[in-house]
Amino acid sequence: MSKAVDRLLGLIFSEWSLAIVLPIIIGVVIMLVPTAIEDFLATIHISFPEWLWGGPEVPLQYIITFGITEGLLTCAIPVFFGVVQSKWAGGASGFLLSLLFTLSMAAYYANIPGAFTPTPDWLGLIVGGMLAGYIAGAIMEHYRMRGSKSFKHILIATIVAIIVVTIFVTQTYIWFSPAYAGLEGAAFWDALSFSYFVYIAIYGVWGLFAAIAAKVAFWYKVD
């Protein structure tokens, strides 16, 4: 039994598999996400307490598809490069990937009138991605100069960056997004709590993933 398992693992992690099979699988999954997977997830709805979410149910497809994409491109990857490489690598990757995410959203909603409005809140998202990578990298460089690559210091660098960026991105969204036009009283506070919950979830979860990935990278001396 153990020989069969070893042989299977050898095939899965062979050079040919990693060079050809794995990229093909990833490519197929990427194509399935906005098509078959999105259609399936659209049938699943989740809801949170009214004081937190504002009451409405949200299709799981938006969390799995757009949420994961935004988390990776505007947070996880920039923070990872900032911590592992440098603040400049983190800032540059954050700017470019956040810009790519914004352009992809514009293209996705191009055929839906009014679905994508090029307002300054999208610029705030792009700047936020740049800040996430740069701040995490700048703080981590301070610890690396002292000879530390501990997970504790990786978490500190990541958490500080995430707090700053969450506030920055959420506030620019609140100030400039058309979704907040005309909102007053309870409706405004419901929308505000919803926005902060969404961005805390996106940046918090994906920032943690980036910190774990950075620690693994340091184990394998990828720096």
C-alpha positions as CSV (number, residue, x, y, z in Angstrom):
1,M,0.0,0.0,0.0
2,S,2.8,2.4,0.9
3,K,4.6,1.7,-2.3
4,A,1.5,2.5,-4.3
5,V,1.0,5.8,-2.4
6,D,4.7,6.7,-2.9
7,R,4.4,5.9,-6.6
8,L,1.2,8.1,-6.9
9,L,2.9,11.0,-5.0
10,G,5.9,10.6,-7.3
11,L,3.7,10.9,-10.4
12,I,1.8,13.9,-9.0
13,F,4.9,15.8,-8.0
14,S,7.1,14.7,-10.9
15,E,8.8,17.4,-13.1
16,W,6.5,16.6,-16.0
17,S,3.4,16.9,-13.9
18,L,4.5,20.2,-12.3
19,A,5.5,21.5,-15.7
20,I,2.5,20.5,-17.8
21,V,-0.3,18.8,-16.0
22,L,-0.6,21.2,-13.0
23,P,-0.7,24.4,-15.2
24,I,-3.3,22.8,-17.4
25,I,-5.5,22.0,-14.4
26,I,-5.1,25.5,-13.0
27,G,-6.0,26.9,-16.4
28,V,-9.2,24.8,-16.6
29,V,-10.2,25.8,-13.1
30,I,-9.7,29.5,-14.0
31,M,-12.0,29.1,-16.9
32,L,-14.6,27.2,-14.8
33,V,-14.7,29.9,-12.1
34,P,-16.6,32.5,-14.2
35,T,-18.7,29.9,-16.0
36,A,-19.9,26.6,-14.5
37,I,-18.7,27.2,-11.0
38,E,-20.2,30.7,-10.8
39,D,-23.6,29.4,-12.1
40,F,-23.6,26.7,-9.5
41,L,-22.6,29.0,-6.6
42,A,-25.4,31.5,-7.7
43,T,-27.9,29.0,-6.2
44,I,-26.4,29.1,-2.8
45,H,-27.1,32.2,-0.6
46,I,-25.7,33.1,2.8
47,S,-26.8,35.7,5.3
48,F,-25.4,37.3,8.5
49,P,-27.1,39.1,11.4
50,E,-29.0,42.2,10.3
51,W,-26.9,44.5,12.5
52,L,-23.7,43.3,10.6
53,W,-24.8,42.6,7.1
54,G,-27.9,44.9,6.7
55,G,-30.1,41.9,6.3
56,P,-30.0,40.8,2.6
57,E,-28.8,37.4,1.5
58,V,-25.8,37.4,-0.8
59,P,-25.1,34.7,-3.4
60,L,-22.0,32.7,-2.5
61,Q,-20.8,33.2,-6.1
62,Y,-19.7,36.8,-5.3
63,I,-17.7,35.7,-2.3
64,I,-16.0,32.8,-4.0
65,T,-15.3,34.4,-7.4
66,F,-15.0,38.2,-7.0
67,G,-14.0,37.9,-3.3
68,I,-11.1,35.5,-3.9
69,T,-9.9,37.4,-7.0
70,E,-9.9,40.7,-5.1
71,G,-8.3,39.2,-2.1
72,L,-5.4,37.6,-4.1
73,L,-4.7,40.5,-6.4
74,T,-5.2,43.5,-4.1
75,C,-3.9,41.9,-0.9
76,A,-2.3,38.5,-0.6
77,I,0.2,38.7,-3.5
78,P,1.3,42.2,-2.8
79,V,1.8,41.5,0.9
80,F,3.6,38.3,0.1
81,F,6.1,40.0,-2.2
82,G,6.5,42.9,0.2
83,V,7.4,40.5,3.1
84,V,9.5,38.1,1.1
85,Q,11.2,40.5,-1.3
86,S,11.1,44.2,-0.5
87,K,8.7,47.1,0.0
88,W,9.3,48.1,-3.6
89,A,8.3,44.7,-5.0
90,G,5.3,44.7,-2.7
91,G,4.2,48.2,-3.7
92,A,4.8,47.7,-7.4
93,S,2.9,44.3,-7.5
94,G,0.1,45.8,-5.5
95,F,-0.3,48.7,-7.9
96,L,-0.2,46.6,-11.0
97,L,-2.4,43.7,-9.8
98,S,-5.0,46.1,-8.3
99,L,-5.1,48.0,-11.6
100,L,-5.5,44.6,-13.4
101,F,-8.4,43.7,-11.1
102,T,-10.1,47.1,-11.7
103,L,-9.7,46.7,-15.5
104,S,-11.1,43.1,-15.3
105,M,-14.1,44.4,-13.4
106,A,-14.7,47.1,-15.9
107,A,-14.5,44.5,-18.7
108,Y,-16.8,42.1,-16.8
109,Y,-19.5,44.7,-16.3
110,A,-19.1,46.4,-19.7
111,N,-22.4,45.0,-21.0
112,I,-24.4,45.9,-17.9
113,P,-25.4,49.6,-18.0
114,G,-24.4,51.4,-14.8
115,A,-22.8,48.3,-13.2
116,F,-19.3,49.8,-13.4
117,T,-18.8,53.5,-12.7
118,P,-15.2,54.8,-13.0
119,T,-15.4,56.8,-9.7
120,P,-12.4,57.6,-7.4
121,D,-13.3,54.6,-5.1
122,W,-11.7,52.3,-7.7
123,L,-8.6,54.5,-7.6
124,G,-8.7,54.0,-3.8
125,L,-8.7,50.2,-4.4
126,I,-5.6,50.5,-6.6
127,V,-3.7,52.7,-4.2
128,G,-4.8,50.3,-1.4
129,G,-3.1,47.4,-3.1
130,M,0.1,49.4,-3.5
131,L,0.0,50.4,0.2
132,A,-0.6,46.8,1.4
133,G,2.5,45.6,-0.3
134,Y,4.7,48.6,0.5
135,I,3.8,48.9,4.2
136,A,4.1,45.1,4.8
137,G,7.5,45.1,3.0
138,A,8.8,48.3,4.8
139,I,8.0,46.9,8.3
140,M,9.4,43.5,7.4
141,E,12.6,45.0,6.1
142,H,13.1,46.6,9.6
143,Y,12.9,43.1,11.2
144,R,15.0,41.5,8.5
145,M,17.8,44.1,9.1
146,R,17.8,42.8,12.7
147,G,18.1,39.2,11.4
148,S,14.6,38.1,12.1
149,K,12.2,36.3,9.8
150,S,10.0,34.9,12.5
151,F,6.3,34.3,12.0
152,K,5.6,36.7,14.8
153,H,7.3,39.6,12.9
154,I,5.7,38.5,9.6
155,L,2.3,38.7,11.3
156,I,3.1,42.2,12.8
157,A,4.1,43.5,9.4
158,T,1.0,42.0,7.7
159,I,-1.5,43.0,10.4
160,V,-0.3,46.7,10.4
161,A,-0.5,46.8,6.6
162,I,-4.0,45.2,6.6
163,I,-5.4,47.6,9.3
164,V,-4.2,50.7,7.4
165,V,-5.4,49.4,4.0
166,T,-8.8,48.2,5.3
167,I,-9.5,51.7,6.7
168,F,-8.1,53.4,3.6
169,V,-10.0,51.4,1.0
170,T,-13.3,51.2,3.0
171,Q,-13.3,55.0,3.6
172,T,-12.6,55.9,0.0
173,Y,-15.4,53.5,-1.0
174,I,-17.8,55.2,1.4
175,W,-16.8,58.7,0.3
176,F,-16.8,58.2,-3.5
177,S,-19.0,55.2,-4.4
178,P,-22.3,55.9,-6.0
179,A,-23.8,53.2,-3.8
180,Y,-23.7,55.7,-0.9
181,A,-25.3,58.6,-2.7
182,G,-28.4,59.8,-0.8
183,L,-28.0,57.3,2.1
184,E,-28.9,58.7,5.5
185,G,-29.7,57.5,9.0
186,A,-30.0,53.8,9.6
187,A,-29.5,53.0,5.9
188,F,-26.1,54.7,5.9
189,W,-24.9,52.9,9.0
190,D,-26.1,49.5,7.7
191,A,-24.2,50.1,4.5
192,L,-21.1,51.3,6.4
193,S,-21.1,48.2,8.7
194,F,-21.6,46.0,5.6
195,S,-18.6,47.7,3.8
196,Y,-16.3,47.4,6.7
197,F,-17.3,43.7,7.3
198,V,-16.6,42.9,3.6
199,Y,-13.2,44.6,3.5
200,I,-12.1,43.3,6.9
201,A,-13.0,39.8,5.8
202,I,-11.2,40.1,2.4
203,Y,-8.0,41.8,3.7
204,G,-7.9,39.9,7.0
205,V,-8.3,36.4,5.6
206,W,-6.0,36.9,2.6
207,G,-3.5,38.8,4.6
208,L,-3.2,35.8,6.9
209,F,-2.8,33.5,3.9
210,A,0.0,35.8,2.6
211,A,1.8,35.7,6.0
212,I,1.7,31.9,6.1
213,A,2.9,31.7,2.5
214,A,5.7,34.1,3.3
215,K,6.8,31.9,6.3
216,V,6.9,28.8,4.1
217,A,8.9,30.8,1.5
218,F,11.5,31.7,4.2
219,W,11.7,28.0,5.2
220,Y,12.8,27.2,1.6
221,K,15.0,30.3,1.5
222,V,13.0,32.0,-1.2
223,D,14.2,35.6,-0.6
